[in-house]
């Protein structure tokens, strides 16, 4: 199975999602079958209509990101903000050499 670990969005305090790598504000597509808003969402499709939507969404655990693709989710590549703060709450050893927020 192909998994696009770059297609991840994080739920912000404002209730919308930000795509992790390019900070696009997105919303869960109305056809999404999830009965809740997951903190971390892996999505298959980015749909542009009157709003930016992510579709074919799977609820994932944040620790999966750094376990499966540590080179991709190195904290030193992320600017300060909610996504980076969300990473620092994941109970794993991050593969970065920076002084991360704790």
Backbone as a chain_set.jsonl record, in Angstrom:
{"seq": "XXXXXXXXXXXXXXXXXXXXXXXXXXXXXXXXXXXXXXXXXXXXXXXXXXXXXXXXXXXXXXXXXXXXXXXXXXXXXXXXXXXXXXXXXXXXXXXXXXXXXX", "coords": {"N": [[0.834, -1.172, 0.0], [0.576, 2.175, -0.85], [1.576, 5.009, 0.888], [1.198, 8.373, 1.393], [3.069, 10.197, 3.166], [3.507, 12.864, 3.228], [1.118, 14.053, 2.947], [-0.443, 15.189, 5.164], [-2.443, 16.632, 7.689], [-2.916, 18.955, 10.349], [-5.018, 19.518, 13.129], [-6.019, 22.662, 14.083], [-6.311, 25.064, 16.814], [-8.34, 26.781, 16.139], [-10.167, 25.274, 14.803], [-9.967, 24.585, 12.139], [-7.938, 22.85, 9.698], [-4.399, 22.663, 9.103], [-2.285, 21.993, 6.43], [0.556, 20.015, 6.822], [3.15, 20.317, 5.604], [2.972, 22.533, 3.824], [1.382, 24.494, 4.937], [-1.343, 25.05, 4.205], [-4.617, 26.175, 4.669], [-7.221, 24.025, 5.363], [-10.267, 22.077, 5.182], [-12.211, 19.326, 6.458], [-13.644, 17.309, 4.006], [-17.135, 17.323, 3.167], [-18.041, 14.737, 2.546], [-16.593, 13.047, 4.097], [-16.286, 10.264, 6.212], [-15.679, 10.204, 8.889], [-16.524, 10.413, 12.339], [-15.66, 12.335, 14.005], [-13.283, 15.017, 14.6], [-10.119, 14.39, 13.883], [-6.934, 14.869, 15.548], [-4.603, 14.611, 14.007], [-4.511, 14.118, 10.562], [-4.36, 11.995, 7.836], [-4.486, 12.358, 4.427], [-5.882, 11.583, 1.207], [-6.714, 13.061, -0.988], [-6.638, 16.431, -2.14], [-8.942, 18.827, -2.435], [-10.109, 21.419, -4.398], [-12.512, 23.781, -4.159], [-15.01, 26.106, -3.519], [-13.9, 26.282, -1.09], [-10.91, 25.018, 0.471], [-10.515, 21.607, 0.621], [-9.855, 18.465, 2.289], [-9.953, 15.109, 1.361], [-10.943, 11.653, 1.59], [-9.921, 10.693, 4.126], [-7.909, 9.66, 6.882], [-7.758, 8.965, 10.29], [-4.921, 9.438, 12.17], [-2.178, 8.661, 14.374], [-0.002, 10.964, 15.901], [2.553, 10.077, 16.614], [3.101, 8.124, 14.762], [4.0, 9.46, 12.544], [6.658, 10.327, 13.029], [7.792, 7.884, 13.614], [7.577, 6.34, 11.257], [8.499, 7.983, 9.174], [10.963, 9.543, 9.918], [12.944, 11.203, 8.801], [11.498, 12.907, 7.229], [9.817, 14.238, 8.976], [11.386, 15.87, 10.632], [11.891, 18.021, 13.263], [13.388, 20.418, 13.074], [12.856, 21.4, 10.606], [10.501, 22.767, 10.689], [8.673, 25.751, 11.218], [8.116, 27.777, 14.202], [4.952, 27.248, 15.72], [1.529, 25.972, 15.714], [1.563, 23.403, 14.539], [4.202, 22.509, 14.896], [4.275, 22.682, 17.694], [2.374, 20.742, 18.236], [3.763, 18.449, 17.439], [5.7, 18.347, 19.424], [4.35, 17.353, 21.566], [4.099, 14.71, 21.133], [4.868, 11.535, 22.329], [7.71, 10.564, 21.725], [11.143, 10.014, 20.728], [12.478, 12.594, 19.058], [14.04, 12.914, 15.889], [15.957, 15.118, 15.714], [18.382, 17.757, 15.708], [18.102, 20.129, 16.899], [17.232, 22.61, 19.413], [14.409, 21.791, 20.602], [10.982, 22.847, 21.177], [9.638, 22.187, 24.31]], "CA": [[0.0, 0.0, 0.0], [1.305, 3.433, -0.925], [1.133, 6.014, 1.855], [1.827, 9.669, 1.145], [3.241, 10.806, 4.479], [3.517, 14.31, 3.084], [-0.263, 14.524, 2.877], [-0.924, 15.166, 6.542], [-2.936, 17.917, 8.186], [-3.028, 19.041, 11.81], [-6.162, 20.301, 13.591], [-5.618, 23.856, 14.82], [-7.256, 25.469, 17.855], [-9.448, 27.512, 15.529], [-11.111, 24.307, 14.26], [-9.621, 24.179, 10.78], [-6.688, 22.103, 9.587], [-3.296, 23.173, 8.294], [-1.451, 20.936, 5.887], [1.796, 20.064, 7.596], [4.332, 20.79, 4.89], [2.853, 23.818, 3.117], [0.525, 25.404, 5.713], [-2.585, 25.412, 3.538], [-5.78, 25.989, 5.51], [-8.149, 23.097, 4.729], [-11.371, 21.554, 5.987], [-12.603, 17.979, 6.076], [-14.678, 17.312, 2.973], [-18.419, 16.856, 3.709], [-18.249, 13.303, 2.317], [-15.753, 12.288, 5.017], [-17.086, 9.386, 7.072], [-15.251, 10.266, 10.283], [-17.521, 10.985, 13.232], [-14.957, 13.289, 14.859], [-12.174, 15.704, 13.935], [-8.87, 13.895, 14.466], [-5.856, 15.857, 15.681], [-3.741, 14.4, 12.849], [-5.277, 13.492, 9.492], [-3.678, 11.621, 6.604], [-5.505, 12.475, 3.39], [-5.529, 11.114, -0.121], [-7.014, 14.069, -2.007], [-6.789, 17.853, -1.822], [-9.999, 19.242, -3.347], [-10.299, 22.866, -4.449], [-13.818, 24.285, -4.593], [-15.067, 27.425, -2.901], [-13.012, 26.131, 0.067], [-9.93, 23.94, 0.322], [-10.931, 20.428, 1.373], [-9.122, 17.214, 2.199], [-10.929, 14.027, 1.218], [-10.407, 10.316, 1.817], [-9.13, 11.034, 5.313], [-7.709, 8.647, 7.908], [-7.286, 9.434, 11.595], [-3.636, 8.808, 12.498], [-1.517, 9.108, 15.602], [1.165, 11.777, 15.595], [3.814, 9.339, 16.744], [3.344, 7.362, 13.54], [4.726, 10.302, 11.596], [8.1, 10.285, 13.282], [8.244, 6.489, 13.596], [7.642, 5.824, 9.89], [9.255, 8.874, 8.281], [11.661, 10.519, 10.761], [13.675, 12.166, 7.976], [10.523, 13.85, 6.683], [9.213, 14.984, 10.068], [12.419, 16.419, 11.505], [11.362, 19.276, 13.812], [14.12, 21.623, 12.686], [12.315, 21.869, 9.332], [9.21, 23.41, 10.899], [8.706, 27.009, 11.958], [7.28, 27.769, 15.405], [3.523, 27.321, 15.454], [0.738, 24.895, 16.292], [1.984, 22.094, 14.036], [5.43, 22.15, 15.621], [3.881, 22.451, 19.088], [1.71, 19.439, 18.262], [4.805, 17.425, 17.385], [6.445, 18.255, 20.677], [3.554, 16.617, 22.552], [4.136, 13.287, 20.779], [5.829, 10.9, 23.243], [8.769, 9.796, 21.063], [12.399, 10.74, 20.599], [12.525, 13.21, 17.75], [15.35, 12.813, 15.245], [16.453, 16.439, 15.305], [19.533, 18.222, 16.468], [17.814, 21.486, 17.373], [16.631, 22.749, 20.723], [12.97, 21.776, 20.318], [10.079, 23.296, 22.229], [9.215, 21.054, 25.133]], "C": [[0.884, 1.243, 0.0], [0.718, 4.413, 0.082], [1.91, 7.286, 1.601], [1.952, 10.406, 2.467], [3.336, 12.318, 4.408], [2.12, 14.897, 3.048], [-0.919, 14.373, 4.238], [-1.362, 16.563, 6.916], [-3.1, 17.824, 9.7], [-4.198, 19.946, 12.166], [-5.667, 21.455, 14.455], [-6.679, 24.201, 15.866], [-8.477, 26.181, 17.297], [-10.469, 26.576, 14.882], [-10.861, 23.902, 12.827], [-8.313, 23.394, 10.829], [-5.667, 22.907, 8.808], [-2.55, 21.974, 7.747], [-0.058, 21.119, 6.467], [2.958, 20.678, 6.838], [4.176, 22.147, 4.222], [1.864, 24.794, 3.743], [-0.688, 25.921, 4.948], [-3.741, 25.177, 4.509], [-6.786, 25.131, 4.745], [-9.224, 22.671, 5.724], [-11.621, 20.12, 5.557], [-13.728, 18.075, 5.056], [-15.985, 16.777, 3.566], [-18.675, 15.361, 3.513], [-17.413, 12.431, 3.255], [-16.623, 11.515, 6.0], [-16.68, 9.428, 8.544], [-16.333, 10.921, 11.124], [-16.909, 11.972, 14.231], [-13.875, 13.983, 14.028], [-10.875, 15.218, 14.585], [-7.823, 15.001, 14.571], [-4.933, 15.8, 14.471], [-4.533, 13.645, 11.796], [-4.38, 13.237, 8.286], [-4.746, 11.65, 5.517], [-4.967, 12.018, 2.044], [-5.683, 12.223, -1.162], [-7.117, 15.465, -1.4], [-7.761, 18.393, -2.867], [-10.195, 20.752, -3.256], [-11.683, 23.184, -5.0], [-13.89, 25.71, -4.073], [-14.229, 27.461, -1.623], [-11.991, 25.045, -0.274], [-10.361, 22.78, 1.218], [-9.895, 19.326, 1.256], [-10.156, 16.1, 2.231], [-10.206, 12.688, 1.272], [-9.383, 10.419, 2.955], [-9.075, 9.861, 6.287], [-7.187, 9.312, 9.165], [-5.984, 8.697, 11.899], [-3.118, 9.35, 13.817], [-0.257, 9.878, 15.207], [2.473, 11.022, 15.68], [4.117, 8.483, 15.529], [4.186, 8.158, 12.549], [6.229, 10.195, 11.794], [8.644, 8.867, 13.337], [8.484, 6.008, 12.168], [8.534, 6.677, 8.991], [10.003, 9.936, 9.082], [12.426, 11.572, 9.967], [12.745, 13.254, 7.446], [9.951, 14.758, 7.763], [10.24, 15.428, 11.104], [11.969, 17.807, 11.958], [12.108, 20.524, 13.362], [13.65, 22.178, 11.342], [11.005, 22.638, 9.482], [9.36, 24.703, 11.674], [7.878, 26.897, 13.233], [5.813, 27.933, 15.021], [2.819, 26.106, 16.027], [1.152, 23.519, 15.801], [3.229, 21.635, 14.784], [5.12, 21.864, 17.092], [3.179, 21.107, 19.228], [2.706, 18.299, 18.218], [5.486, 17.253, 18.732], [5.654, 17.546, 21.763], [3.541, 15.122, 22.263], [5.217, 12.618, 21.616], [6.829, 9.977, 22.54], [10.04, 10.628, 21.082], [12.478, 11.291, 19.188], [13.924, 13.156, 17.184], [15.864, 14.176, 14.806], [17.599, 16.84, 16.2], [19.304, 19.605, 17.042], [17.312, 21.458, 18.813], [15.133, 22.882, 20.52], [12.177, 22.301, 21.499], [9.642, 22.08, 23.016], [8.209, 21.515, 26.13]], "O": [[1.836, 1.334, 0.776], [-0.494, 4.622, 0.122], [3.141, 7.279, 1.595], [1.053, 11.153, 2.852], [3.253, 12.988, 5.438], [1.957, 16.115, 3.113], [-1.816, 13.554, 4.438], [-0.744, 17.552, 6.521], [-3.383, 16.76, 10.249], [-4.359, 21.016, 11.58], [-4.973, 21.238, 15.448], [-7.801, 23.698, 15.815], [-9.536, 26.181, 17.923], [-11.53, 27.03, 14.454], [-11.486, 22.96, 12.34], [-7.672, 23.292, 11.875], [-6.018, 23.727, 7.961], [-2.217, 21.048, 8.487], [0.439, 22.239, 6.586], [3.686, 21.496, 7.4], [5.168, 22.858, 4.064], [1.541, 25.816, 3.138], [-1.021, 27.103, 5.036], [-3.839, 24.106, 5.107], [-7.161, 25.459, 3.619], [-9.102, 22.876, 6.931], [-11.291, 19.734, 4.436], [-14.666, 18.851, 5.238], [-15.949, 15.864, 4.39], [-19.462, 14.778, 4.258], [-17.515, 11.205, 3.211], [-17.583, 12.055, 6.551], [-17.29, 8.743, 9.365], [-16.984, 11.868, 10.684], [-17.566, 12.389, 15.184], [-13.592, 13.584, 12.899], [-10.568, 15.598, 15.716], [-7.824, 15.948, 13.785], [-4.523, 16.843, 13.961], [-5.164, 12.634, 12.105], [-3.725, 14.149, 7.782], [-5.8, 11.031, 5.669], [-3.765, 12.063, 1.782], [-4.892, 12.319, -2.1], [-7.62, 15.644, -0.291], [-7.442, 18.416, -4.056], [-10.419, 21.296, -2.174], [-11.986, 22.893, -6.157], [-12.912, 26.451, -4.179], [-13.888, 28.536, -1.13], [-12.193, 24.256, -1.196], [-10.549, 22.951, 2.422], [-9.156, 19.247, 0.275], [-11.105, 16.133, 3.015], [-9.002, 12.609, 1.029], [-8.178, 10.256, 2.767], [-10.067, 9.161, 6.491], [-6.272, 10.133, 9.106], [-5.95, 7.467, 11.885], [-3.581, 10.381, 14.304], [0.462, 9.483, 14.289], [3.4, 11.286, 14.913], [5.276, 8.147, 15.286], [4.988, 7.592, 11.807], [6.978, 9.997, 10.838], [9.839, 8.661, 13.127], [9.483, 5.341, 11.898], [9.246, 6.144, 8.14], [9.708, 11.123, 8.94], [12.545, 12.714, 10.411], [13.166, 14.392, 7.242], [9.636, 15.918, 7.498], [9.987, 15.368, 12.307], [11.697, 18.673, 11.126], [11.506, 21.595, 13.277], [14.002, 23.3, 10.977], [10.457, 23.114, 8.488], [10.084, 24.758, 12.669], [7.026, 26.014, 13.339], [5.486, 28.677, 14.097], [3.425, 25.304, 16.739], [1.1, 22.555, 16.566], [3.295, 20.498, 15.25], [5.646, 20.91, 17.665], [3.366, 20.408, 20.224], [2.516, 17.285, 18.89], [5.811, 16.135, 19.131], [6.224, 17.17, 22.786], [3.025, 14.345, 23.066], [6.361, 13.072, 21.622], [6.802, 8.762, 22.733], [10.009, 11.812, 21.415], [12.537, 10.527, 18.224], [14.897, 13.334, 17.917], [16.177, 14.364, 13.631], [17.76, 16.325, 17.306], [20.22, 20.196, 17.615], [17.008, 20.395, 19.354], [14.639, 23.985, 20.288], [12.608, 22.224, 22.65], [9.31, 21.048, 22.432], [7.718, 20.716, 26.928]]}, "num_chains": 1, "name": "protein.A"}
